Amino acid sequence: MTAPPARRGPARDRAATEESLRDAALRLLREGGVLAGLNLREVADAAGVNRGLVYQYFGSRRALLRSALRRQARRNAADAAAASAGPMRDRLARLLLSNVRRPEAIRLVTLLVLDGDDRPRILPNRGAGRAGLAAEAERGALATGDVDAAHAALASVIYGYTLFREHLAREMDVPVEELDERMVPCLEALFTRSPGG
């Protein structure tokens, strides 16, 4: 007698469906842009699932976006950890380049903030990030002694550049990859102090 094929349980089906919905939401945001909005019916259709499941699993557009943001944050955690090691100049370059390679988390935070959601954290590693900047300030390697302002300015530059890099490159008639490379020394010059300087 042959055993019946293994059936996927409800929890596994739900996890796979949630993953499909997050993927569909990110794909629609990439295609339509952050400000085009996100219609949950379109997300369900793009994921190939019943429309009611979006509401059943997430309850709202914001909850779906927050879930996608948490997933992206986990995926970017390794880059963030790698960026926290080494000299300040290297950390800045890694931070910028890892965000432009994987911009989804910044796009999601921006969309949620623009939508009036006060839950997203602009500085997800606030404690560790501030401590690193404070250590650099103590060593005299940070361009300013105001660690909080430096942290806010750095986040603003990273977010702004990540969001606008393609538009900026078109306006300046520069290939986007070239602009990325040119941004690294500019970022270093803005936030670091030369030895003896």
C-alpha positions, 0 to 999 in steps of 0.5 A: 500500500502506497502512502498518500502524498504529504500534504502541506499544513495550513501554517505552511500554506499561510506562510507561503501565501504571506510571502507571495503577497509580500513579494507581489507588494514589492513588485508592484511598488517597484513597477508603479512607484512608491507614490502610486499607492498600493491597491490590495486587490491588485496585490492579491491578483499579482500574488495569485491568491484570493483577495480576502486572504490579504485582509485575513492575513494582514488586515490592512495595507499598512500591516502588509507593508510593515510585514514586507519591511520587517522581511527586508530589514532581516535581509539587510541585517547582514549588510548592516552588520558588515558596515558596522566594522572597520574604519568610518570611511569604509562603513559609510561606503558599505552603508550607501552601496548596500542601500542602493543595491537593496532599496526596498526597505528605504522605499517601504519606510518612506511610503509608510511615513508619507502615509502617516504611519508613525511606527516605522523607524528611520534609524533601525539600529539607533543605539549601535549606530549612535554609539559608533558615531560617538566613538568616531567623534571621540577619536576626532574622525567625525566631521562634527561633535554633534553625534545626533545631528550627524546621525540624522544627516547621514540617514537623510543623505542615505535615504534621499540618495537611495530614493532619488539616485536614478532621477539625479543621474538622468538630470545630470546626464551621468550613468547611475553606476558612475554617480554611485561611485562618485557619491562614496568619496563625497559622503566620506568628505561630508562626514569624516575628518581627515587625520590631523584635520 
